Amino acid sequence: MKQKSAKEIILEATKGVKLTVPDRPELGDYAFFSVDAEKVVDDLKANKELAKIAEVKAVGKFVNFYLKPDVLLDSLISIDGEYGKNLTGGGKKYMVEFAHPNTHKAFHIGHLRNITTGECVVRLLEAIGTKVVRANYQGDVGLHIAKALYGIQKKGFTDPGEVKARAKYLGEVYALGSQAFEADEEAKKKIIAINKQIYDQSDPKINDLYQTTRAWSLEYFDAIYQRVGSHFDRLYFESEVASLGLQIAQKAESEGVLEKSEGAVIFPGEKYDLHSRVFVTSEGVPTYEAKDLGLAKLQFGEHNPDLIVHVVAPEQAGYFQVLFKALELIQPETKGREFHLQYGWVRLKEGKMSSRLGNVILGEDLLDEAKKRIIEKYKTEAETAEKIAVGAIKYSFLKTGISQEIAFDMDESISLDGNSGPYLQYTAARAMSVLRKAEITNYKLQITNLNEEERALLRHLVHYPEMVEEAAARFAPNLLCEYLYQLASKFNTFYNIHRILNSNKHRILESEKSRGDLMKLDVNFRLSLTSAVAQVLSSGLSLLGIEAPERM
């Protein structure tokens, strides 16, 4: 039977009050507000089980709990590869739908934030025991494809051969077709005609060109997914849901959920305090809205998730409000099971960064630039520089609240100082370096006294499982980022003030002067503490989708 955690014992004693973690150590490890704090404390002191783990004090209108050193030590002993994982999400199944690049178009900086966010949300949910289906819905039909194929007709078809070169070529022809669509009425008509030919597959040459270049895009996207450590259980495409979505929309119109309007089929949003949207055009072509009806049918039919989380930019908020309402009326079983997780835009904080497409910052270019600067600045070998670069970019996205816009700063993101991915990676590597030098693993955990820095680390480590749970429940990777940054800062303070290893090969330090205090301790305790920090930093970084190099 699993032993109760300190927090669980406190919650039982307090009948489930909402606990907070005080920012200042002198205020304890847990606290809650009460207008009658003194009386509550008196009552709690009579609880024998609670008395074994914590001291209880009233501080103003708050009831504060101070975990006893042996309880903190017990938590230290429990830190292993499974620490931080729990089953609060057990029995639930979520689908997280993220990445969403469109074939024949660039994988830009916004897609990079999307896939970083989605990957982290998946890992957090899995850490609390939720079964997760990784989904990616990609646009492989539509005007953007027709623009690219028109651009190929104008530029002339060529196969550059290499994956990246093919992606660059597609970006160029798409830009050419897009410009022509806006500036030339005749070109616009041709592009619309090509779009129809793609849908009905009426022209073998167009269809062959479409299939060939579509495969190029998907191969390129796969390379990016591998580079950033993501994969998918199911790839959905607009082309596979268009026909199904059209059928569902037509049936919904016959049942009165959707309505005819000027030849088109629309959702009458005004009836529900929403705006109206077209689901089928007057030409009988299904729109994104209709395709999403088909997508939902497939997703719920194939996996039946308790919740589908769509990681999509905030400008689609109104779109999803209408879509979810229409789905609720057409497929009532989907009510409350669709969620739009909005992420903010990314822009460069200052200056310019070269891009192969001029006005679009490609995700790959951002990673390449970070890797290049890391090699130049830190003289790091390429394999490690790649891990640091990916970690730097991912962390710079995740440390900010998902819905907030980001002003990306390259120098700040790759810095070894401050709140950055490399700072956390370096701290983990530092802790692992200490453990390698120690060459022992059977740490004895006998404590005669705890200094301020040791206690700060212990009380921070004990809250890691709670932070993982909260970050997962709130879809908030930034909470975990802040926790890990604080852990790294506390460890570096500890590392800079106290010796972890002494020159006599791990013998007990009989005395040590630290800020004027004389104390006795076992150096193996500090090794155990260092091991716990390394474990939690590595585990936390992994949940963020970031590798922790053993050496930096």
N, C-alpha and C positions, 0 to 999 in steps of 0.2 A: 504493500500500500504506500502510495506516494506521501512523503512527509509534507505537512502544511508549511507554506512559506510564512515569513514574518507578516507580510501584508495580509495574507488570508486570516491569520490569527487575530490581527488588529481589526479587520473588517467584521469578523464574527463577534468580537467583544463589543464593537460599537454599533452592531446591527446594520452594517452596510452603509455607513456615512461616506460621503465623497471625500476621499483623502487627496491631499496635495503633497508635493515634495518641496520643502522650504529651500530657498536659494542659499540661505546662510546656514552654515553647519551648526552654529550655536542655537538654532531653532529646531534642531533635531532632524530626524529622517523622514517622518511623516507628520502631518498636522491636519486639523479640520477646524472650521469656525463653529463657535457655540457661544450664545449670549450668556450661558451659565457655565462657563468653562471650569471654574473652581469646583462646583458640585459634580460635574461630569468626571473630573479627575479623581475625586474622592471615591466615586462609585467604581471607576475602572481599576483603581489600586487594589480592590478586593478580588479582582479576577486573577486566580492563581496561574492559569496558563499564560495570560498576558504578562504577568510579573516575571516569568521566566525569560522573556525575550526582550523586554523594553522597560525603560523608566518613563513615567508619564508626568508631565508638568503642564501647568496652566501658564500661558504667556499672553497676558491681556485677554482678548476674547477668543484665543485659540487654544486648542488642546494639542500638545506636542508630544511625540513619541521619539525616544532616543534608544536606538537598538544597542543592545549590550555587545561588548567586544567578541564574546564567544559566538554570538549569533552572526555577526559579520564574518567571523572566521569560518563558520559552517557554510556560509554562502560562497566563500572563497574556495573551499574544498569542492563545492559542487560545480565549479566552472570547468566545462569541457566543451567538446564540439557540439553538444546538444543544448548548451546553455542559451537561454533566450527563446527557445522554441517551446510552444505549448499547444494545447488543443482547444483553445477558445473558439476557433472557427471550425472545429470538427463537425463533420456531417454536412457541411454546406459545399455547394459547388458554384464557383463563379466563372464566368468567361470574361477575360480582359482582352479587349479588341484595341490594338494599337499599331503604330508605325504608319500604315495607310499611304505609302507612296503610290503615285500614279505612274504606270508604265509610260515610256517615251518622254518623261519629264525628269528634272533633276531631283536628287535626294539632297534637300537643302538643310540649312541649319535648324529650321523649324521641325523637320522630320527627325533630326538628331535629338532634339529635346523630347519629342514625342516618344521615340523608342526608348530613350533613357528613363523617362517617367514610367512608361508602361512596364518595362522590365523590372524596375524596382518595386512597383506595386504588386506585380506577380510574386516576386520573391518574398515580400513582406506577408502577403496573404498565405503563401505556402508555409511560412515559418510559424503561423498560428494554427496550422492544421486544415486550412481550406484547400479543397481540391480545385485546381485552376486549369481552365482550358485557355491556351494562348491562341488568339485569333488575329488575323491580319486581313482587312478588307481593302482591296486594291482596285483602283480605277483602270481597267484595261479596255474600255470602250468610251466613246464620247468625242466631242469636238477636239479635245487636245490631241487625241490620236490622229484625227484627220488632218490637223494642222501640221503635225510631224511628217505624215506621209506626203502631204502637199509640198512641204519643204524638201523632202527627198527628191520628188519629181523635178523641182526647180534646181536643186544643187547637183543632182545626179547621184544614183545609188553607188555606194562603195562599202566594202566590208573592211574596216580597219583591223579586224582579226583579234586584237587583244581586248579584254573585258573593259578596262577603263577607257580605252580609245573609242570603243563602240558607244559607251555612255556619253562621252564628250561629243561624238558625232550626232547622237540623237538630241542632245541638248541644243546643238547648233541648228539642226533642221527644224526643231520645234520652235525656236526663237524666230527663225526665218518665216515659218508658216504663220505664226502668231502675229507678227508684224504685218504680213500681207493681208490677213483676215481683217485687221483694223483699218488698213489704208486703201485697200483695193476692192471695190465692189465685185468685180469679176472673179477675183481670187476667192472672195467670201462665198460666192455661189458654188465654185468648184469644191471648196472645202466641205460645204454642207452636203454636196453630192457624194463626196468620198465617205463622209460620215455615214450616210445611208447605205452605201455599198459595204461598209464594214459590218453594219448590223445585219443586213440581209444576205451577205456573202455572195452577192450577185456577180462580182468581177473576180475571176480566179487570180489575176495578177495582183490586184489590191489585197486580196486575202492572203496570198503567199507572202507579200511584203509585210503585211500586218503581223502574221504569225512569226516570221523571222525576227523582226525588230522587237516584238513583244518578248520573245525568248531572250534576246540580248538584255533587255531591261531587268528581267527576273534574275538572270545570272548575276548581273551587277548588284542587285539588291541583296542577293544571297551572300555575296562577298562582304558587303557592309554589315549584314546581320552577324556574320561570323566574327568580324573585326570587333564589334562592340559587345559580343557575348550574348546574343539573343537568338532564339529560335521560335518556331511556331508549330502548334499542333494542327492547325487548319488554316489554309490560305483560301479566303473567299474572293471572288472576282465579280465585278459588275456584269461581265458577260454571262455568267452563269445564273444570275438572279433577275436579269432584265425581263425575260419572258414570263417567269413565275410571278414577278411583281406586277406585270401588266395584267395577268389573269386575276390576281387578287384585287387589284384596283377596279377592274371592270365588274367583278362580282360585288365589291363593296358599293359601287355606284348603283347596281341593280337593287341593292338592299337599302339604299338611302343614306348610307354613311358618307359616301362621296356624292358629288352633284355635278351635273353638266353646267358649263358656263362658257358661252361663246365658242362652242365646239370642243372645249377642253374639259377634262375631268378634274375637279378641284375638291379640296377639303374646306368646308365652310367654317373657317376658324372663328368668325365673329359670334357664332352660336355658343362658343365656349370661352369667350374673352381672349381669343387668340387671333392671329392673322390667317387669312386664307392662303393656300398654296396649291400649285398645279401638280397633279400626280400623273396625268397623261396629257400630252399636248394635243392641239387640234389636229395634228397630223397622225395621231395615234401612237406617238413615241413615248415610252415610259420615262419619267424624269428620275432624278436621284431619289425623290420621295417614294415613288412606286418601287424602285429597285430595293430600297430599304425595307419595304413590306416583304418582298421576296427573301431578302437576307434574314429578317427576323424569323420567317417561317422555317428556313433551313437551320438557323442557329438553335432555336428552341426544339425543333424536330430531331436534330442530330444529338444534342447534348443536354437539353432540358435543364439549363442552369438556374439556380435560385436568383442570380443577378447577372446582367450583362453590363460591364463597365466599358463605355466608349470613351477612349482618350482622344479628344478632339478639341481644336482651338475654340476660344470663347465666342467668336463671331457666329458660330453655329448654334448658339444657345436657343434662339427663337425657332430655328429649324427643328431642333430636337423636341422642343415643347409641343410643336404641332405634330411631329411624327409619333411621339409617344402617346398623344391623345388619340390619334387616328388608329394606332395599333391597339390601344385599349378597347376601342369600339369594335374593331374588326376581329381581334384575337383577345378576348377578355382575360385569358389566362396570363397575358404578359403584363397586366397592371401591376405597377410597383416593382417590376423586375428589370427595368431598363434605367440606366443612370449615365448621365453625361458628365465625365470628369474633365473639366476645362483646364487647359494649361496656357500660360501667357506667351506672348511673342518674345523673340530674341533679337536684339540688335547689338551692333558693336558699340562699345562705350565711347571710343574715340578713334580717329584715324581710319584708314582703309586697309583692307586685306585683299590681295589679288584673288580673283575668281575666274575660273575658266569661262563663265557665262556673263561676265561683266557686272551685272547688277544683282546677281544671286550668289550668296555665299553657300557653297556646297558643304555638306557635312564632312565629306572626305577631305576637302581642302583644309577645314578647320583642324581636323585630327592630324593631318600631315604637317601643318604649320606648327602645331604644339609639339609634335615629335621632333621636328627640326630644331626648334628653339631649346628644347630640353637637352638634346645631344650637344648643342653648342655651349649652353650655359653650364651644364653639370658634367660634361664629358662622359656621359653614360652610354653604354653599349646599346645597340639598336633594339634588342628584344626587351630589355628593361625600360628603355625610353618609350616604347610603344605602350607598355602597361601604365606607365606614369602619365602619358599623354591622354589615353582613354580615361583614366581615373580623374585627371585634371578637368577635362571637359565635362564629364558626367557629374562630378561633384559641384562644379560651378552652376550647373542647371538645378541639381537636387537640393542644394542648401537654401534656395529661395522657395517660398511657398508656391505650390503648383500654379495657382491662378495668377500670380504676379508676373509682370513683364520683367525681362532680364536685360541689363546693359552689360554685355559680355566684355570682360577685360582679359586679354591673353596673358599679360604679365602677372596679373593677380592670380589667375587660375593655375599657373605653373610654379608659383612661388613656394618655397619650402618653409616660409614663415606665414603666420596668420591662418585664417579659416579657409584652407584649400585642401584639395584631394592629396597632392604631394606631401603636404605637412602630415596628414594622417598616415599615409603610406610610409613616410620616413620614420615616424614615431614607432609604428609597428615593426619596421626593420631594425630600429635601434633596440627595441625590447628583445627581438629574436637574436640579435647579435650578443646581447648580454647572456642569454640562455645558452648559446653555443659555446661561449667562453667558459661557462660554469661547468659544462660536461657532466652534470649530474641531474637526475630527475626525481630522486626520492627525497623531496623537500620535507623537512620537519616543520610543523606549524605550531611552535611553542612561542607564545608571546608573553613577555613580562610587562611590556608597556607599548603603547602606540603613540607615535608622534603625530603632529598635526597633518603632515603630508600623507602619511600612511592611512590615517583614518579617513581623510578626504577621498583617497582612492577607493578604499573599502566601501564607504557609503555610496559612492557613485556606481561601483560595480554591481551592487545589490539591486539597483533599479533598472538594469539593462533589460530583463525580460518584460518589465512593465512598459518600457519605452517602445520595444518592438511591437507589443500588443496595441499600444495607443497609435503608433504610426500606421499600423496596418488597418485598424478600425476606422481611422480618419483619412485614409489615403494620403498620408502626409509624410513623405520621405524627409522633409526638412527637419522634422522633430528628431529623427534618428541622426541626421547630420549634426545638429547642434549637440546632441548627447555625445557623439564620438569626438567632436571637437573639444568639448569640455573634458572628456576623459584623457585625450592626448595632452591637453594643457596641464592637467593635474599630474600626469605621469612625468612630463618633462620637468615640472617644478620639483617633484620628488627626486628625479634622476640627477638634477643639477645640485641639489642640496646634500643628498646622502650617498654614501658608498653602498653599492649593492654587492660587489665583490671586493675582497681585500687581497693584499699581496700574498697572504699565507694560505692560498688555495682553499677558500670557503670555510675557514675555521670560524668559530663563534667570535664575534666582536664583543669583547668584554665590556667595553665602554666606548661611547662616541659622544663627542660634543656636538650638539645641534642647537643653535640659538640659545646657548647657555644651559641647556638641560642635559643632565647626565642620565643615561638609560642603558639597559641591557636588552639585547635582542639576539635572535638567531638569524644569521645571514640567510639561511634557507627560507625563512619567512619572506624575506625580500625577493628572493628568487621566485617563490610561489606567487607573490604579488605581481611580479614582472611577467610571469607566465600567464597569469589571468588577464592582464592588460593586453598582452600580445594576442591572446585567444579572442577576447571581445572585440578588439580593433579589427582583427582579420575577419571575424564573423560578421561584424557590422558592415565593414566595407563590402563583403560578399553580398549582403542583402541590398546594398546600393548598386550592385553590379560592377564592383571595382575589385581588381586583384590587388593583393598585398605582397609585393616582391619581398623575398627574404633578405635581399641585400640591395642597398641603394648608395 
